[in-house]
Structure formats: structure tokens, C-alpha cells
């Protein structure tokens, strides 16, 4: 792609030179530029060849284009840096929240272990109970009302 750009630029300059050489008579005529505003006196320039004005206009256009491209590059670089700062801030926030989540998981893991150990002991405590909720040991010691 770079070679194509260089080739097109060389063709452009070649055609510009051909244009200037073939039109030397018309381009070498002198022109006087005048500025006539209502509130200031009329001003005029020294006689300038027309080709000088064409080259000057081309150079001004090239400089303005270059200035806009530089401004766009600086603007985009600033936006890129801002987005990078936002990304790093979000990454730090994610890292901190992950750390807090891991700490909470460690605490809740301890609580889960404690709850699991309670569940292990609950069936043992429930073995002395009958289906109706009365203590089996009390039923064994109490006299049976059906027996004399």
C-alpha cells in the first residue's frame, strides 16, 4: 500500500509539472490582488505571477490539511489514553470486588463447614424421638396403660 501511495504522489507531481510547463504563458501573467472593504481604505498587492498564487494556494491547503490531521491524531491519542485509564480503573475495581468476594466466600465456607457439622449431629439427636415427637426413652420408662 505504501508503494501505491508513493507512486500516486509521483504521478501527481509529474502531472503538476506538465501542467505548469505547458501553460507557462498563461500562468506567468502578473496579477494584482486587491482588498476593498467598506470601512477601511482599499489595499492592493504587488504584481504577482499567477503560478505563484496557484502554488501558494496549494501549499496553504496542504498545511491546513496537515494541521487538521495532527489535531485529529492528538485528539484520538487523548481519547485512547482516557479509555485506557477507564479500563485500568475498571480492572482495579474488578480485582477489589473479586478479592472481597473471595474473602466472603472464605468466611461463608467456614460457616458452611459449621452448618455441615451441625447437620451431622442433628440426625443423632433425632434418633431418640418417635414419629409423634415424644421422647422414646420416656415411653420406655413409662408404664403401659394397656398392661395390668
C-alpha positions as CSV (number, residue, x, y, z in Angstrom):
1,X,0.0,0.0,0.0
2,X,2.9,2.3,0.8
3,X,4.3,1.8,-2.7
4,X,1.0,2.6,-4.3
5,X,0.8,5.9,-2.3
6,X,4.3,6.9,-3.3
7,X,3.6,6.0,-7.0
8,X,0.4,8.1,-7.0
9,X,2.2,11.0,-5.4
10,X,4.9,10.9,-8.0
11,X,2.3,10.7,-10.8
12,X,0.5,13.8,-9.3
13,X,3.7,15.8,-9.2
14,X,4.6,14.8,-12.7
15,X,1.2,15.9,-14.0
16,X,1.5,19.2,-12.0
17,X,4.9,19.9,-13.6
18,X,3.5,19.1,-17.1
19,X,0.6,21.5,-16.4
20,X,3.0,24.3,-15.4
21,X,5.3,23.8,-18.3
22,X,2.6,23.6,-20.9
23,X,0.8,26.7,-19.5
24,X,3.8,28.9,-18.8
25,X,2.4,31.8,-20.9
26,X,-0.9,32.0,-19.1
27,X,0.5,31.2,-15.6
28,X,3.3,33.8,-15.8
29,X,0.9,36.7,-16.3
30,X,1.0,39.1,-13.4
31,X,-2.0,39.6,-11.1
32,X,-2.7,42.3,-8.6
33,X,-4.8,41.3,-5.6
34,X,-7.0,43.9,-4.1
35,X,-9.0,44.1,-0.9
36,X,-11.8,46.6,-1.0
37,X,-13.9,46.7,2.2
38,X,-16.4,49.4,3.0
39,X,-14.9,50.5,6.4
40,X,-11.2,50.6,5.5
41,X,-9.3,52.1,2.6
42,X,-8.7,49.9,-0.5
43,X,-5.5,47.8,-0.4
44,X,-3.6,46.1,-3.2
45,X,-0.6,43.8,-3.5
46,X,2.4,44.0,-5.7
47,X,2.0,42.3,-9.1
48,X,2.4,38.5,-8.6
49,X,2.6,35.8,-11.3
50,X,-0.4,33.6,-11.4
51,X,1.6,30.4,-10.9
52,X,2.9,31.8,-7.6
53,X,-0.7,32.2,-6.4
54,X,-1.6,28.6,-7.5
55,X,1.4,27.2,-5.7
56,X,0.7,29.3,-2.6
57,X,-3.0,28.2,-2.5
58,X,-1.9,24.5,-2.9
59,X,0.7,25.0,0.0
60,X,-1.9,26.6,2.2
61,X,-4.3,23.8,1.6
62,X,-1.6,21.2,2.3
63,X,-0.7,23.0,5.6
64,X,-4.3,23.2,6.7
65,X,-4.9,19.5,5.9
66,X,-1.7,18.6,7.8
67,X,-2.8,20.8,10.8
68,X,-6.2,19.0,10.9
69,X,-4.6,15.6,10.7
70,X,-2.2,16.4,13.5
71,X,-5.1,17.8,15.6
72,X,-7.1,14.6,14.9
73,X,-4.1,12.4,15.9
74,X,-3.7,14.3,19.2
75,X,-7.4,14.2,19.9
76,X,-7.6,10.4,19.2
77,X,-4.5,9.8,21.3
78,X,-6.0,11.7,24.2
79,X,-9.3,9.7,23.9
80,X,-7.3,6.5,23.8
81,X,-5.4,7.4,26.9
82,X,-8.7,8.3,28.7
83,X,-10.2,4.9,27.7
84,X,-7.1,3.1,28.9
85,X,-7.4,4.8,32.2
86,X,-11.0,3.8,32.4
87,X,-10.1,0.2,31.6
88,X,-7.4,0.1,34.3
89,X,-9.8,1.7,36.8
90,X,-12.4,-0.9,36.0
91,X,-9.9,-3.7,36.2
92,X,-8.8,-2.5,39.6
93,X,-12.4,-2.3,40.7
94,X,-13.0,-5.8,39.4
95,X,-9.9,-7.1,41.2
96,X,-11.0,-5.5,44.5
97,X,-14.5,-6.9,44.2
98,X,-13.1,-10.3,43.4
99,X,-10.9,-10.1,46.5
100,X,-13.9,-9.2,48.6
101,X,-15.9,-11.9,47.1
102,X,-13.1,-14.5,47.9
103,X,-12.9,-13.2,51.4
104,X,-16.7,-13.5,51.8
105,X,-16.5,-17.0,50.2
106,X,-13.8,-18.0,52.7
107,X,-16.0,-16.7,55.6
108,X,-19.1,-18.4,54.3
109,X,-17.1,-21.5,53.6
110,X,-16.3,-21.6,57.3
111,X,-20.0,-21.1,58.1
112,X,-20.9,-23.8,55.6
113,X,-18.5,-26.2,57.4
114,X,-20.0,-25.3,60.7
115,X,-23.5,-25.9,59.3
116,X,-22.5,-29.2,57.8
117,X,-21.1,-30.4,61.2
118,X,-24.4,-29.3,62.8
119,X,-26.3,-31.4,60.2
120,X,-24.2,-34.4,61.1
121,X,-25.2,-34.1,64.7
122,X,-28.9,-33.4,64.1
123,X,-29.8,-37.0,63.0
124,X,-28.1,-38.4,66.1
125,X,-30.2,-36.1,68.3
126,X,-33.4,-37.0,66.3
127,X,-32.9,-40.8,66.9
128,X,-34.4,-40.6,70.4
129,X,-37.6,-39.1,69.1
130,X,-40.6,-41.1,68.0
131,X,-42.7,-40.1,65.0
132,X,-45.2,-38.2,67.1
133,X,-42.4,-36.1,68.7
134,X,-42.4,-37.8,72.1
135,X,-39.1,-39.0,73.6
136,X,-38.6,-42.7,73.1
137,X,-36.7,-43.0,76.4
138,X,-39.6,-41.6,78.3
139,X,-42.0,-44.0,76.6
140,X,-39.8,-46.9,77.7
141,X,-39.8,-45.9,81.3
142,X,-43.5,-45.0,81.5
143,X,-45.8,-47.9,82.4
144,X,-48.0,-49.2,79.6
145,X,-51.7,-48.3,80.2
146,X,-52.9,-51.5,78.5
147,X,-50.9,-53.9,80.7
148,X,-52.3,-54.6,84.3
